[in-house]
Amino acid sequence: MLPPEIASRIAAGEVVERPSSIVKELVENALDAGATRVTVEANEGGIALIRVVDDGCGIDATELPLAFARHATSKLAPESDLEAIDTLGFRGEALPSVAAVAEVEAISRLHDSPTAARLRIHYGELRDQGAAGAPPGTSFTVRNLFRQTPARLKFLRTPGAEASQIASVVSHYALAYPEVAFSLRVDGRETFATSGTGSRREAAAGVYGRDVAAAMLEAVEEDETHRIEALFAPPHLTRANRNYVTIFINRRWVRSRSLSFAVEEAYSGMLQVGRFPIAVVDLRLPPEEVDVNVHPAKAEVRLRNDRHVFGLVQRPIRAALSGLAPFGSDPATAWPRPQSAAFSAPVFMPSGIDRPDLELRREPLQSEMMPSPATPAIESSQPVLPAQMPILRPLGQAGTTYVIAEGPAGLYLIDQHAAHERVLYERFLAAETAGAKASQPLLAPVVLDLAPMQAALVASLGGALEEHGFAVEPFGGGGYLLRAAPAGLRRDDPARAFVELLDLLTREDAPVDPRLRVAASLACHAAVRAGQGLAPEEMRDLIEQLEACEAPQTCPHGRPTMLHLSADELAKRFSRK
């Protein structure tokens, strides 16, 4: 038998993966308690401090200790309730799991009680309890997370990345519960707030900014037992990753590949390569058709009728988007022209709309778009080559994504985006190490209207951003001013480029070191894209720059830059051996 304290810490690992897991559980408890206002505070990415305060119904003084007993819950009564769960929390695992790996203080007061009850638990051990003065509702304070389990602590990401995840949790529940006023403070600064008016569009304004929220479309579809309400951006407002597709099932924020794909499918043929939609989908299904008990953190669900729900999501969004004008004179309702090249896949348009003529467009290589005399030049005539990478000769492109090259040992397929990422990554790091910031002041400061997780990143990564040439400063509320940017950032729309860069910084495969993360994200943003045609001299230039890299085999995120097909393998394939 394991000692109880060890068993509790092991069990806690299923629920408390990172600080945002705690925020999620505490926010869900506040919503189940009927809160109309929820305040979240986090310091050092939630590792030093998490505090969640609500004005919900509160917990009776006699029941507060019971809330920290494992599998004790007031949200689930008879066993049949498992077939139709209608609360966010029901396992009775969250509070004891949190208390097992942190210092926890809980203060709660019923609305008709003159005083509040207080409880302090130190890594699973009750230290103190008694009365306290506090307003009606509940406050949970969590300090020094994982301090007694250092093995768990070392697997956390940087405070900035953890703060971004916390902001993601709060903003998602603000979209699910627009009638609740949410606020988030990161390291003492408010980065996010919603009014709680009940309007999902108002909540979206707090999450995505007022311009995006005002442009978003609405769709509603229902049958006898199912209903969908969707708020989604037109195709000209996109993001660089899939994190902006949000799915709620019975007001529970869930991850669902199937339903996220249903949203993307609704945009089929309308988005540029590598761009993803912004959408909030609120599904109301009979509780007995949703199994929410398939994941320890309740983040995934199983649906009884996947196919029917897929269509319920895809149809109304597709219908609304199909009503927009094609490439027309009004940029607010026109689709963007898809990025294309000679071997691009066909672009599928909604029925009744002709496919437009495609024009060949490419983005220049870094040598064309970012003159930087302060950056040490790479001498391609004297490449620093590892033994396994010979001098290569470009032959052409495959799918406008892979450069085909010939070497003394056979053929090489080079991923042009990954290869250019590696080149730029080492260049950015060389410039930063030499103290030569390739920074350009903007003619006029740009006001940034950031999503909560983006604002949390800026607040925690300020030093690393500055080292790479950014000048960003707070500008009231959750706003920021962008005063200068690296020369490699797009100059025509620096605000959009900076927002895209922040999205790239949230990649799970990004380096942990903030300095390296910013360099990797800058490189990813500025690198030549898949699907772009390259001239022969550009292919040759890219290969020569890759040959000069210290680590040419992978991009900064660990993906291979090239595949090798040896001369022997070619001979075997053609039965010459």
VOVOMI-773872 format. One record per residue (C-alpha): residue number from 1; x, y, z. Coordinates in steps of 0.02 Angstrom, whole numbers, plus 50000, padded with zeros to 5 digits. Layout:
<recs>
{NUM, {X, Y, Z}};
...
</recs>
This chain:
<recs>
{1, {50000, 50000, 50000}};
{2, {50063, 50173, 49955}};
{3, {50061, 50302, 50095}};
{4, {49907, 50415, 50078}};
{5, {50009, 50571, 50043}};
{6, {50103, 50485, 49900}};
{7, {49941, 50415, 49828}};
{8, {49865, 50590, 49834}};
{9, {50010, 50667, 49738}};
{10, {50001, 50531, 49606}};
{11, {49814, 50556, 49588}};
{12, {49840, 50743, 49578}};
{13, {49944, 50718, 49422}};
{14, {49789, 50665, 49326}};
{15, {49700, 50829, 49364}};
{16, {49838, 50959, 49393}};
{17, {49949, 50954, 49239}};
{18, {49999, 51138, 49246}};
{19, {49941, 51301, 49327}};
{20, {49804, 51326, 49198}};
{21, {49728, 51159, 49252}};
{22, {49701, 51234, 49425}};
{23, {49625, 51393, 49353}};
{24, {49507, 51288, 49247}};
{25, {49445, 51186, 49395}};
{26, {49422, 51339, 49507}};
{27, {49333, 51440, 49373}};
{28, {49217, 51293, 49338}};
{29, {49177, 51283, 49524}};
{30, {49137, 51469, 49526}};
{31, {49020, 51452, 49377}};
{32, {48934, 51300, 49454}};
{33, {48908, 51408, 49610}};
{34, {48811, 51535, 49508}};
{35, {48942, 51673, 49508}};
{36, {48908, 51832, 49411}};
{37, {49086, 51898, 49434}};
{38, {49248, 51797, 49428}};
{39, {49420, 51874, 49458}};
{40, {49579, 51776, 49419}};
{41, {49754, 51828, 49471}};
{42, {49918, 51741, 49426}};
{43, {50100, 51778, 49467}};
{44, {50250, 51698, 49382}};
{45, {50140, 51598, 49266}};
{46, {50034, 51535, 49412}};
{47, {50181, 51446, 49492}};
{48, {50202, 51575, 49631}};
{49, {50019, 51623, 49648}};
{50, {49846, 51584, 49582}};
{51, {49694, 51670, 49656}};
{52, {49515, 51646, 49598}};
{53, {49379, 51750, 49680}};
{54, {49193, 51737, 49643}};
{55, {49028, 51803, 49709}};
{56, {48938, 51636, 49699}};
{57, {48831, 51549, 49829}};
{58, {48978, 51507, 49943}};
{59, {49014, 51353, 50049}};
{60, {48945, 51323, 50222}};
{61, {49077, 51328, 50361}};
{62, {49038, 51149, 50412}};
{63, {49060, 51087, 50233}};
{64, {49219, 51181, 50186}};
{65, {49338, 51045, 50253}};
{66, {49233, 50913, 50162}};
{67, {49264, 51004, 49997}};
{68, {49446, 50948, 50010}};
{69, {49403, 50764, 50040}};
{70, {49432, 50656, 49887}};
{71, {49277, 50610, 49788}};
{72, {49166, 50719, 49896}};
{73, {49048, 50821, 49786}};
{74, {48879, 50904, 49804}};
{75, {48854, 50910, 49615}};
{76, {48813, 50727, 49586}};
{77, {48682, 50631, 49682}};
{78, {48610, 50464, 49621}};
{79, {48711, 50354, 49505}};
{80, {48590, 50390, 49363}};
{81, {48655, 50569, 49360}};
{82, {48809, 50502, 49270}};
{83, {48698, 50478, 49118}};
{84, {48649, 50663, 49113}};
{85, {48782, 50773, 49192}};
{86, {48736, 50958, 49183}};
{87, {48871, 51036, 49292}};
{88, {49050, 51077, 49245}};
{89, {49125, 50987, 49396}};
{90, {49065, 50821, 49463}};
{91, {49213, 50709, 49508}};
{92, {49258, 50784, 49677}};
{93, {49443, 50773, 49633}};
{94, {49494, 50952, 49594}};
{95, {49516, 51031, 49766}};
{96, {49603, 50883, 49851}};
{97, {49717, 50864, 49699}};
{98, {49766, 51048, 49706}};
{99, {49791, 51042, 49895}};
{100, {49909, 50893, 49876}};
{101, {50036, 50990, 49772}};
{102, {50025, 51169, 49837}};
{103, {49988, 51284, 49983}};
{104, {49802, 51322, 49977}};
{105, {49693, 51446, 50070}};
{106, {49505, 51442, 50049}};
{107, {49388, 51576, 50114}};
{108, {49201, 51560, 50085}};
{109, {49044, 51646, 50148}};
{110, {48861, 51608, 50118}};
{111, {48757, 51758, 50068}};
{112, {48651, 51746, 50227}};
{113, {48799, 51713, 50344}};
{114, {48877, 51853, 50448}};
{115, {49054, 51783, 50434}};
{116, {49159, 51680, 50317}};
{117, {49248, 51515, 50349}};
{118, {49435, 51499, 50317}};
{119, {49543, 51345, 50287}};
{120, {49731, 51327, 50255}};
{121, {49808, 51168, 50186}};
{122, {49996, 51143, 50163}};
{123, {50033, 51009, 50031}};
{124, {49891, 50897, 50087}};
{125, {49905, 50934, 50274}};
{126, {49773, 51039, 50363}};
{127, {49862, 51180, 50453}};
{128, {49728, 51301, 50510}};
{129, {49541, 51337, 50503}};
{130, {49424, 51463, 50579}};
{131, {49318, 51617, 50545}};
{132, {49365, 51765, 50436}};
{133, {49294, 51925, 50368}};
{134, {49253, 51920, 50182}};
{135, {49114, 51967, 50060}};
{136, {48989, 51834, 50005}};
{137, {49063, 51708, 49886}};
{138, {49224, 51607, 49882}};
{139, {49409, 51644, 49866}};
{140, {49540, 51512, 49830}};
{141, {49725, 51557, 49841}};
{142, {49857, 51433, 49780}};
{143, {50041, 51467, 49814}};
{144, {50207, 51383, 49774}};
{145, {50139, 51252, 49655}};
{146, {50242, 51090, 49643}};
{147, {50375, 51155, 49765}};
{148, {50378, 50986, 49852}};
{149, {50370, 50889, 49688}};
{150, {50517, 50962, 49590}};
{151, {50503, 50827, 49457}};
{152, {50334, 50902, 49409}};
{153, {50400, 51079, 49419}};
{154, {50540, 51052, 49294}};
{155, {50417, 50996, 49160}};
{156, {50324, 51162, 49162}};
{157, {50359, 51286, 49024}};
{158, {50416, 51465, 49048}};
{159, {50309, 51581, 49157}};
{160, {50259, 51672, 48999}};
{161, {50195, 51513, 48916}};
{162, {50103, 51460, 49074}};
{163, {50025, 51634, 49092}};
{164, {49967, 51622, 48912}};
{165, {49880, 51457, 48949}};
{166, {49793, 51533, 49100}};
{167, {49734, 51678, 48992}};
{168, {49668, 51551, 48866}};
{169, {49564, 51464, 49000}};
{170, {49488, 51626, 49066}};
{171, {49450, 51696, 48895}};
{172, {49366, 51535, 48838}};
{173, {49249, 51532, 48987}};
{174, {49213, 51717, 48962}};
{175, {49149, 51669, 48788}};
{176, {49048, 51523, 48857}};
{177, {48969, 51629, 48996}};
{178, {48947, 51805, 48925}};
{179, {48829, 51848, 49069}};
{180, {48974, 51831, 49192}};
{181, {49101, 51973, 49213}};
{182, {49278, 51903, 49204}};
{183, {49443, 51989, 49240}};
{184, {49622, 51926, 49236}};
{185, {49777, 52001, 49314}};
{186, {49949, 51935, 49266}};
{187, {50095, 51988, 49376}};
{188, {49995, 52133, 49445}};
{189, {49930, 52200, 49280}};
{190, {49754, 52179, 49213}};
{191, {49767, 52095, 49043}};
{192, {49586, 52051, 49011}};
{193, {49410, 52099, 49066}};
{194, {49232, 52072, 49006}};
{195, {49075, 52167, 49058}};
{196, {48958, 52021, 49090}};
{197, {48814, 52098, 48992}};
{198, {48757, 51932, 48921}};
{199, {48808, 51974, 48742}};
{200, {48929, 51848, 48667}};
{201, {48984, 51978, 48541}};
{202, {49031, 52093, 48686}};
{203, {49128, 51951, 48765}};
{204, {49214, 51920, 48598}};
{205, {49263, 52103, 48594}};
{206, {49355, 52077, 48758}};
{207, {49441, 51921, 48691}};
{208, {49477, 51962, 48508}};
{209, {49461, 52152, 48503}};
{210, {49316, 52262, 48450}};
{211, {49359, 52266, 48265}};
{212, {49357, 52076, 48250}};
{213, {49201, 52059, 48357}};
{214, {49106, 52188, 48254}};
{215, {49147, 52095, 48092}};
{216, {49099, 51922, 48155}};
{217, {48949, 51833, 48078}};
{218, {48814, 51738, 48170}};
{219, {48724, 51576, 48129}};
{220, {48591, 51476, 48221}};
{221, {48524, 51304, 48178}};
{222, {48418, 51185, 48280}};
{223, {48310, 51033, 48271}};
{224, {48196, 50956, 48402}};
{225, {48336, 50915, 48524}};
{226, {48493, 51001, 48461}};
{227, {48542, 51183, 48442}};
{228, {48697, 51274, 48381}};
{229, {48739, 51458, 48400}};
{230, {48898, 51510, 48309}};
{231, {48994, 51673, 48303}};
{232, {49132, 51670, 48173}};
{233, {49244, 51787, 48076}};
{234, {49234, 51814, 47887}};
{235, {49374, 51735, 47786}};
{236, {49480, 51893, 47777}};
{237, {49504, 51888, 47967}};
{238, {49611, 51737, 48007}};
{239, {49747, 51678, 48124}};
{240, {49909, 51581, 48107}};
{241, {49855, 51430, 48211}};
{242, {49701, 51329, 48259}};
{243, {49689, 51398, 48436}};
{244, {49551, 51519, 48388}};
{245, {49418, 51387, 48352}};
{246, {49324, 51366, 48516}};
{247, {49195, 51230, 48545}};
{248, {49071, 51226, 48690}};
{249, {48954, 51081, 48722}};
{250, {48819, 51123, 48848}};
{251, {48930, 51270, 48900}};
{252, {49079, 51157, 48933}};
{253, {49239, 51204, 48840}};
{254, {49300, 51045, 48755}};
{255, {49431, 50988, 48631}};
{256, {49355, 50899, 48482}};
{257, {49453, 50864, 48323}};
{258, {49295, 50816, 48233}};
{259, {49200, 50975, 48272}};
{260, {49351, 51088, 48246}};
{261, {49371, 51007, 48076}};
{262, {49186, 51039, 48041}};
{263, {49220, 51225, 48066}};
{264, {49373, 51221, 47953}};
{265, {49275, 51123, 47823}};
{266, {49146, 51262, 47819}};
{267, {49284, 51380, 47761}};
{268, {49348, 51259, 47629}};
{269, {49419, 51353, 47480}};
{270, {49406, 51523, 47564}};
{271, {49566, 51531, 47667}};
{272, {49746, 51552, 47617}};
{273, {49866, 51409, 47648}};
{274, {49920, 51406, 47831}};
{275, {49779, 51520, 47890}};
{276, {49642, 51467, 48011}};
{277, {49472, 51537, 48059}};
{278, {49412, 51625, 48216}};
{279, {49251, 51544, 48278}};
{280, {49150, 51517, 48436}};
{281, {49028, 51371, 48427}};
{282, {48901, 51343, 48566}};
{283, {48815, 51174, 48553}};
{284, {48667, 51124, 48660}};
{285, {48638, 50936, 48658}};
{286, {48535, 50819, 48768}};
{287, {48651, 50775, 48915}};
{288, {48622, 50590, 48888}};
{289, {48702, 50604, 48715}};
{290, {48866, 50673, 48785}};
{291, {48989, 50572, 48887}};
{292, {49096, 50698, 48982}};
{293, {49176, 50564, 49093}};
{294, {49308, 50506, 48969}};
{295, {49451, 50622, 49019}};
{296, {49524, 50655, 49194}};
{297, {49521, 50844, 49165}};
{298, {49351, 50837, 49076}};
{299, {49432, 50917, 48923}};
{300, {49367, 50790, 48797}};
{301, {49195, 50716, 48769}};
{302, {49119, 50572, 48673}};
{303, {48963, 50603, 48569}};
{304, {48830, 50473, 48533}};
{305, {48799, 50539, 48356}};
{306, {48960, 50617, 48292}};
{307, {48905, 50628, 48110}};
{308, {48742, 50719, 48146}};
{309, {48829, 50846, 48258}};
{310, {48966, 50872, 48128}};
{311, {48835, 50924, 48001}};
{312, {48745, 51030, 48129}};
{313, {48905, 51131, 48151}};
{314, {48964, 51138, 47971}};
{315, {48802, 51180, 47879}};
{316, {48749, 51347, 47955}};
{317, {48927, 51417, 47954}};
{318, {48952, 51364, 47772}};
{319, {48784, 51437, 47723}};
{320, {48824, 51605, 47802}};
{321, {48997, 51612, 47723}};
{322, {48927, 51564, 47552}};
{323, {48818, 51719, 47558}};
{324, {48970, 51832, 47562}};
{325, {49029, 51918, 47404}};
{326, {49175, 51837, 47311}};
{327, {49329, 51938, 47268}};
{328, {49237, 52102, 47254}};
{329, {49255, 52285, 47287}};
{330, {49204, 52281, 47470}};
{331, {49353, 52217, 47572}};
{332, {49244, 52191, 47725}};
{333, {49142, 52055, 47639}};
{334, {49264, 51992, 47507}};
{335, {49365, 51834, 47523}};
{336, {49554, 51849, 47516}};
{337, {49637, 51792, 47357}};
{338, {49711, 51620, 47397}};
{339, {49901, 51610, 47394}};
{340, {49945, 51504, 47245}};
{341, {50081, 51441, 47131}};
{342, {50109, 51328, 46983}};
{343, {50078, 51161, 47071}};
{344, {49954, 51217, 47204}};
{345, {49804, 51109, 47244}};
{346, {49637, 51162, 47167}};
{347, {49540, 51293, 47262}};
{348, {49361, 51239, 47299}};
{349, {49232, 51378, 47298}};
{350, {49052, 51373, 47360}};
{351, {48927, 51318, 47229}};
{352, {48873, 51456, 47111}};
{353, {49037, 51554, 47124}};
{354, {49167, 51541, 46987}};
{355, {49347, 51506, 47030}};
{356, {49448, 51666, 47003}};
{357, {49606, 51672, 46900}};
{358, {49753, 51628, 47008}};
{359, {49906, 51737, 47006}};
{360, {50082, 51679, 47043}};
{361, {50148, 51766, 47197}};
{362, {50296, 51733, 47309}};
{363, {50373, 51814, 47461}};
{364, {50557, 51860, 47445}};
{365, {50694, 51771, 47538}};
{366, {50765, 51856, 47691}};
{367, {50912, 51924, 47591}};
{368, {50786, 52026, 47490}};
{369, {50666, 52082, 47626}};
{370, {50779, 52121, 47774}};
{371, {50940, 52216, 47739}};
{372, {51035, 52210, 47905}};
{373, {51214, 52270, 47897}};
{374, {51233, 52245, 48085}};
{375, {51205, 52057, 48065}};
{376, {51364, 51956, 48033}};
{377, {51367, 51903, 47850}};
{378, {51367, 51719, 47806}};
{379, {51504, 51676, 47684}};
{380, {51430, 51545, 47567}};
{381, {51596, 51526, 47478}};
{382, {51671, 51450, 47635}};
{383, {51527, 51348, 47708}};
{384, {51541, 51272, 47880}};
{385, {51476, 51100, 47835}};
{386, {51447, 50947, 47943}};
{387, {51516, 50790, 47864}};
{388, {51342, 50725, 47819}};
{389, {51289, 50876, 47714}};
{390, {51381, 50894, 47548}};
{391, {51372, 51037, 47425}};
{392, {51207, 51022, 47332}};
{393, {51145, 51078, 47161}};
{394, {50960, 51128, 47145}};
{395, {50859, 51042, 47007}};
{396, {50685, 51112, 47036}};
{397, {50534, 51112, 47151}};
{398, {50404, 50981, 47196}};
{399, {50233, 51047, 47241}};
{400, {50308, 51221, 47264}};
{401, {50354, 51160, 47437}};
{402, {50509, 51051, 47420}};
{403, {50670, 51096, 47331}};
{404, {50743, 50949, 47235}};
{405, {50932, 50948, 47240}};
{406, {51072, 50833, 47180}};
{407, {51228, 50791, 47277}};
{408, {51372, 50667, 47262}};
{409, {51275, 50541, 47368}};
{410, {51106, 50550, 47280}};
{411, {50950, 50658, 47284}};
{412, {50889, 50774, 47422}};
{413, {50716, 50842, 47454}};
{414, {50728, 51004, 47553}};
{415, {50578, 51078, 47644}};
{416, {50595, 51259, 47590}};
{417, {50504, 51332, 47741}};
{418, {50597, 51226, 47870}};
{419, {50763, 51260, 47786}};
{420, {50736, 51447, 47779}};
{421, {50678, 51443, 47961}};
{422, {50846, 51367, 48010}};
{423, {50943, 51499, 47911}};
{424, {50847, 51645, 47987}};
{425, {50849, 51571, 48162}};
{426, {51038, 51563, 48167}};
{427, {51048, 51736, 48090}};
{428, {50932, 51812, 48221}};
{429, {51028, 51729, 48362}};
{430, {51195, 51787, 48291}};
{431, {51132, 51966, 48284}};
{432, {51059, 51957, 48460}};
{433, {51219, 51882, 48531}};
{434, {51322, 52018, 48449}};
{435, {51207, 52150, 48523}};
{436, {51161, 52209, 48348}};
{437, {50973, 52229, 48354}};
{438, {50900, 52244, 48179}};
{439, {50765, 52360, 48248}};
{440, {50669, 52489, 48150}};
{441, {50566, 52626, 48236}};
{442, {50391, 52642, 48165}};
{443, {50341, 52809, 48089}};
{444, {50195, 52812, 48210}};
{445, {50164, 52696, 48360}};
{446, {50036, 52559, 48326}};
{447, {49902, 52520, 48456}};
{448, {49889, 52332, 48482}};
{449, {49721, 52258, 48530}};
{450, {49780, 52089, 48595}};
{451, {49689, 51932, 48646}};
{452, {49713, 51887, 48831}};
{453, {49838, 51748, 48799}};
{454, {49937, 51864, 48684}};
{455, {49939, 52004, 48814}};
{456, {49998, 51881, 48945}};
{457, {50141, 51830, 48831}};
{458, {50195, 52009, 48802}};
{459, {50189, 52046, 48989}};
{460, {50303, 51899, 49029}};
{461, {50418, 51901, 48876}};
{462, {50457, 52087, 48872}};
{463, {50644, 52067, 48897}};
{464, {50664, 51933, 48762}};
{465, {50559, 52035, 48640}};
{466, {50667, 52189, 48671}};
{467, {50828, 52091, 48642}};
{468, {50766, 52048, 48467}};
{469, {50721, 52226, 48419}};
{470, {50543, 52254, 48481}};
{471, {50490, 52408, 48577}};
{472, {50322, 52371, 48658}};
{473, {50246, 52463, 48805}};
{474, {50082, 52455, 48904}};
{475, {49946, 52573, 48844}};
{476, {49800, 52571, 48965}};
{477, {49695, 52419, 49012}};
{478, {49754, 52270, 48910}};
{479, {49819, 52376, 48766}};
{480, {49999, 52396, 48707}};
{481, {50094, 52516, 48595}};
{482, {50215, 52446, 48466}};
{483, {50349, 52578, 48436}};
{484, {50484, 52477, 48347}};
{485, {50502, 52305, 48269}};
{486, {50639, 52196, 48193}};
{487, {50676, 52237, 48012}};
{488, {50618, 52063, 47959}};
{489, {50439, 52093, 48018}};
{490, {50314, 52142, 47884}};
{491, {50319, 52328, 47860}};
{492, {50151, 52352, 47773}};
{493, {50051, 52295, 47925}};
{494, {50163, 52282, 48080}};
{495, {50016, 52259, 48200}};
{496, {49953, 52105, 48109}};
{497, {50129, 52038, 48092}};
{498, {50160, 52058, 48278}};
{499, {49997, 51970, 48322}};
{500, {50043, 51825, 48206}};
{501, {50212, 51816, 48290}};
{502, {50129, 51802, 48462}};
{503, {50023, 51658, 48396}};
{504, {50181, 51569, 48340}};
{505, {50256, 51595, 48513}};
{506, {50119, 51484, 48587}};
{507, {50177, 51331, 48488}};
{508, {50204, 51183, 48604}};
{509, {50362, 51133, 48510}};
{510, {50443, 51304, 48534}};
{511, {50607, 51312, 48633}};
{512, {50588, 51341, 48820}};
{513, {50716, 51481, 48831}};
{514, {50621, 51646, 48797}};
{515, {50766, 51714, 48693}};
{516, {50766, 51559, 48582}};
{517, {50575, 51554, 48573}};
{518, {50567, 51731, 48504}};
{519, {50705, 51694, 48378}};
{520, {50618, 51534, 48321}};
{521, {50452, 51624, 48301}};
{522, {50530, 51769, 48207}};
{523, {50612, 51645, 48090}};
{524, {50448, 51551, 48062}};
{525, {50357, 51714, 48024}};
{526, {50487, 51780, 47902}};
{527, {50532, 51617, 47814}};
{528, {50477, 51576, 47637}};
{529, {50312, 51481, 47641}};
{530, {50260, 51312, 47577}};
{531, {50167, 51335, 47413}};
{532, {50274, 51479, 47353}};
{533, {50364, 51465, 47187}};
{534, {50551, 51497, 47192}};
{535, {50662, 51551, 47049}};
{536, {50817, 51443, 47014}};
{537, {50932, 51575, 47088}};
{538, {50825, 51581, 47246}};
{539, {50835, 51392, 47267}};
{540, {51023, 51401, 47246}};
{541, {51034, 51545, 47371}};
{542, {50930, 51450, 47499}};
{543, {51036, 51293, 47484}};
{544, {51198, 51390, 47502}};
{545, {51134, 51477, 47658}};
{546, {51075, 51311, 47732}};
{547, {51246, 51234, 47698}};
{548, {51325, 51375, 47799}};
{549, {51218, 51339, 47953}};
{550, {51289, 51257, 48108}};
{551, {51142, 51135, 48123}};
{552, {51065, 51121, 47949}};
{553, {50972, 50957, 47976}};
{554, {50822, 51026, 48074}};
{555, {50719, 51184, 48089}};
{556, {50714, 51274, 48259}};
{557, {50561, 51170, 48308}};
{558, {50646, 51004, 48274}};
{559, {50571, 50959, 48105}};
{560, {50691, 50891, 47974}};
{561, {50744, 51012, 47838}};
{562, {50784, 50877, 47710}};
{563, {50763, 50696, 47659}};
{564, {50900, 50597, 47571}};
{565, {50877, 50466, 47435}};
{566, {51047, 50384, 47408}};
{567, {51119, 50333, 47240}};
{568, {51113, 50151, 47297}};
{569, {50929, 50166, 47341}};
{570, {50892, 50243, 47170}};
{571, {50985, 50102, 47085}};
{572, {50886, 49971, 47182}};
{573, {50721, 50057, 47142}};
{574, {50761, 50051, 46956}};
{575, {50824, 49870, 46968}};
{576, {51001, 49922, 46924}};
{577, {51066, 49826, 47075}};
</recs>
